[in-house]
Amino acid sequence: MCQDGAAEFIRASFTFRRREAMMDLTIGGERVRQTKRTYKDSLFRDIFNNEKRLSEVYTALAGKAAEPSEIRITTMDETFFSSEKNDVSFLVRDRHIILLEHQSTVNENMPLRLLWYIAELYRQYVDPKAPYRGKRISLPAPKFYVFYNGEEKYPAQMELKLSDAFTVKSAKPSLELLVKVININYNKDNKLLENCKPLEEYTQFVEAVRRHIRLDAENGFKNAIKECIRNDILRDYLERKSREVMNMLIAEYDYDTDIAVQR
C-alpha cells in the first residue's frame, strides 16, 4: 500500500471507531448526540486547552505572570495507535511544564498516572538519541495539580505522594512525585478562584448545572447553559459551543454515575 493510501486507511479506520462509540439521545424533545468519554473531551479539557485561559491559570497558581505567547500547549490526544490522554499540560517559556487534571472524585493513584504522563511528555520533548549521549539534557521543571470539584467534602488543599504507594517505606525514596490537589468548589474565600476568572466561571457553571439537574433532571443541562449565558458566565464559550457542551455534560454525567455505582 502506498504511503498516501496507508494514511487514508488509518484516518478512515479511526473515524469508524469514533462513530461506533456514538449514540443518539433525546433530551427535552431534542435529539443530542452522546459520545463515550474515551472519545470525547471533558468540558474542563475543552475549556482550558487555550493559551489565554492557561496564562491566567498559571499566573494564579505560580504568583507570577505569563503571557499567552509564552504558553505552549502539550496536552496529549488519543491517536489510532495510543489511548494515552491527559487533561491539560503546557510549557511556560520552555522552563516549566505544568500538568493539570480535573476530577470530581479524587483518585489516589494520580501520582502514578502523572508519572506516566510526564515520562511520555519528556519522551516527546527530547531528541530520541540525546539520552544516550554524554551531555546532560536540560528539561523543563514539572508541577502537578489536580483540581477537585466533587460534591463530597474535601480539604481546601491536599498533597498526594507517589511514595505513599510503595510497599517499602523510606525517609528518602529514590523516586518521588508530588501532586497538589486543590478544591475548586465555588466559595467566596477561594483565593485561586478569586485570582483566576476562567476557573471561577467554570466552577460557577458546574454549580449551576448541579442546581438545575436537581430541579429538572430532563432539562437541567439546557437550563444551566441558558442561565450562565444570561449572567455572563463563560458566555462567549457557551454561545459558540452550546451543543457540544450538552454532549460533554451528558458523557460526564453518565461517567460519574458509573464511577459512583462502582464505588
C-alpha positions in Angstrom: 0.0 0.0 0.0 1.4 3.4 -0.9 2.1 6.0 1.9 -0.9 8.2 1.0 -3.2 5.1 0.8 -2.0 3.9 4.2 -2.5 7.3 5.8 -6.1 7.4 4.4 -6.8 3.9 5.7 -5.7 5.0 9.2 -7.9 8.1 9.1 -10.9 6.1 7.8 -10.4 3.4 10.5 -10.1 5.9 13.3 -13.2 7.8 12.0 -15.2 4.5 12.0 -14.1 3.8 15.6 -15.3 7.2 16.7 -18.6 6.7 15.0 -19.0 3.3 16.7 -18.6 5.0 20.1 -21.5 7.4 19.5 -25.2 7.1 20.1 -28.2 9.4 19.9 -30.1 10.5 23.0 -33.3 12.6 23.3 -33.3 15.3 26.0 -36.2 17.7 26.3 -37.6 16.6 22.9 -34.3 17.5 21.2 -32.0 14.9 19.6 -28.5 15.1 21.1 -25.5 13.0 20.1 -23.9 11.2 23.0 -20.3 10.2 22.9 -18.4 7.9 25.1 -16.0 9.7 27.5 -13.0 7.9 25.9 -13.8 9.6 22.6 -14.9 13.0 23.8 -13.0 15.7 25.6 -14.2 16.6 29.0 -15.7 20.0 29.5 -12.7 21.1 31.6 -10.3 19.8 28.9 -12.1 21.6 26.2 -12.3 24.9 28.0 -8.7 25.1 29.4 -6.7 23.9 26.4 -6.5 27.5 25.5 -3.4 29.7 25.8 -5.2 32.8 27.1 -7.0 30.9 29.8 -3.9 28.9 30.8 -1.9 32.1 31.1 -4.4 33.2 33.8 -4.4 29.8 35.5 -0.6 29.8 35.6 -0.5 33.3 37.0 -2.9 32.4 39.7 -1.0 29.2 40.6 2.6 30.5 40.4 2.0 34.1 41.6 3.9 35.4 38.5 2.6 36.4 35.1 2.9 34.5 31.9 1.7 35.9 28.6 -0.4 33.7 26.2 2.5 33.9 23.7 4.7 32.2 26.4 2.4 29.2 26.7 2.8 26.2 24.6 0.1 23.5 25.0 1.5 19.9 25.2 -1.7 18.1 26.1 -1.7 14.5 24.7 -4.5 13.4 22.5 -5.8 10.0 21.6 -4.5 8.6 18.3 -5.3 5.5 16.3 -2.2 3.8 17.9 -2.4 5.0 21.5 -5.2 5.8 24.1 -2.8 7.9 26.2 -4.6 11.2 27.0 -4.2 13.7 29.8 -6.5 16.6 30.7 -4.2 19.6 30.3 -0.4 20.1 30.1 1.6 23.1 28.9 5.1 24.6 28.8 5.8 28.0 30.1 8.8 29.6 28.3 10.3 26.1 28.0 11.3 26.4 31.6 8.3 24.8 33.4 5.9 22.1 32.3 2.5 22.1 34.2 0.2 19.2 34.3 -3.4 19.8 35.3 -6.0 17.1 36.0 -9.6 17.6 36.9 -11.7 15.2 39.0 -15.0 15.0 40.8 -13.7 12.0 42.8 -10.1 12.1 44.0 -8.1 9.2 42.7 -5.2 8.3 45.0 -3.4 6.8 42.0 -2.9 10.2 40.4 0.8 10.4 41.2 1.4 7.1 39.3 -0.8 8.3 36.3 1.0 11.7 36.3 4.3 9.8 36.3 3.3 8.0 33.1 2.2 11.3 31.6 5.3 13.3 32.4 7.5 10.4 31.1 5.7 10.5 27.8 5.8 14.3 27.6 9.6 14.2 28.2 10.0 11.5 25.6 8.2 13.8 23.1 10.3 16.8 24.2 13.8 15.5 23.7 15.7 14.1 20.7 15.4 10.3 21.0 19.1 9.9 20.7 20.0 12.6 23.2 19.7 10.4 26.4 22.5 8.1 25.0 25.0 11.0 24.6 27.2 12.2 27.4 25.9 15.8 27.6 23.2 16.4 30.2 19.8 17.3 28.7 18.0 20.3 30.0 14.4 19.6 31.0 11.5 21.9 31.9 10.7 21.6 35.6 7.4 19.9 36.2 4.5 20.9 38.5 1.5 18.6 39.1 -2.0 19.7 40.1 -5.4 18.1 40.5 -8.4 20.3 40.6 -11.2 18.7 42.6 -14.8 19.8 42.3 -16.8 16.8 43.6 -19.8 17.1 45.9 -18.1 15.2 48.8 -16.4 17.2 51.5 -12.7 17.7 50.8 -10.0 20.0 52.3 -9.0 23.2 50.5 -5.7 21.6 49.6 -4.1 18.2 49.9 -0.8 16.6 48.8 -0.6 13.2 47.2 2.8 11.4 47.0 3.9 8.6 44.8 5.9 7.1 47.6 2.7 6.6 49.7 2.0 3.7 47.3 5.4 2.0 47.9 5.2 -1.3 49.8 8.5 -0.4 51.5 8.6 3.0 53.1 11.7 5.1 53.2 12.5 8.6 54.6 14.3 9.4 51.3 12.6 7.4 48.5 14.7 7.0 45.3 11.7 8.2 43.3 9.1 10.7 44.3 6.3 12.7 42.6 4.2 15.3 44.5 0.7 16.2 43.4 -1.1 19.2 44.8 -4.9 18.6 45.0 -6.8 21.9 45.1 -10.5 22.1 45.9 -12.1 24.4 43.3 -15.7 24.2 44.5 -17.1 27.7 44.5 -17.0 29.8 47.6 -16.1 33.5 48.2 -13.0 32.7 50.2 -11.3 30.6 47.5 -8.2 32.6 46.6 -7.4 30.6 43.5 -10.8 31.3 42.0 -10.6 35.0 43.1 -7.4 35.3 41.1 -8.5 33.3 38.1 -11.7 34.4 36.3 -11.8 31.5 33.8 -11.6 28.9 36.7 -14.1 30.9 38.8 -16.6 31.0 35.9 -16.1 27.3 35.2 -16.8 26.5 38.8 -19.9 28.7 38.8 -21.1 26.9 35.7 -20.7 23.5 37.4 -22.6 24.7 40.4 -25.4 25.9 38.0 -25.5 22.5 36.3 -25.9 20.7 39.6 -28.6 23.0 40.8 -30.7 22.8 37.7 -30.3 19.0 37.5 -31.7 18.7 41.0 -34.7 20.9 39.9 -35.3 19.4 36.5 -33.3 16.3 35.5 -34.5 16.3 31.9 -33.8 19.9 31.1 -31.2 20.7 33.7 -28.2 21.0 31.3 -30.0 23.2 28.9 -31.4 25.5 31.6 -27.9 25.8 33.2 -26.4 26.8 29.9 -29.1 29.5 29.4 -28.7 30.9 32.9 -24.9 31.2 32.6 -25.2 32.9 29.2 -27.7 35.3 30.7 -25.4 36.0 33.7 -22.2 36.4 31.5 -20.6 33.2 32.9 -18.5 31.6 30.2 -20.8 33.5 27.8 -18.7 33.5 24.7 -17.7 29.9 25.0 -21.3 28.7 25.8 -22.9 30.7 23.0 -20.3 29.3 20.5 -20.4 25.6 21.6 -23.7 25.0 23.4 -24.5 21.8 21.5 -21.0 20.4 22.2 -21.3 21.4 25.8 -24.6 19.4 26.1 -22.8 16.4 24.6 -19.9 16.6 27.0 -22.2 17.1 30.1 -24.2 14.0 29.1 -21.0 12.0 28.8 -19.6 13.2 32.1 -22.8 12.7 33.9 -23.0 9.1 32.8 -19.3 8.5 33.6 -19.7 10.0 37.1 -22.8 7.8 37.7 -20.9 4.7 36.6 -18.0 5.6 39.0 -20.4 6.2 41.9 -22.0 2.8 41.3 -18.6 1.0 41.1 -17.6 2.6 44.5 
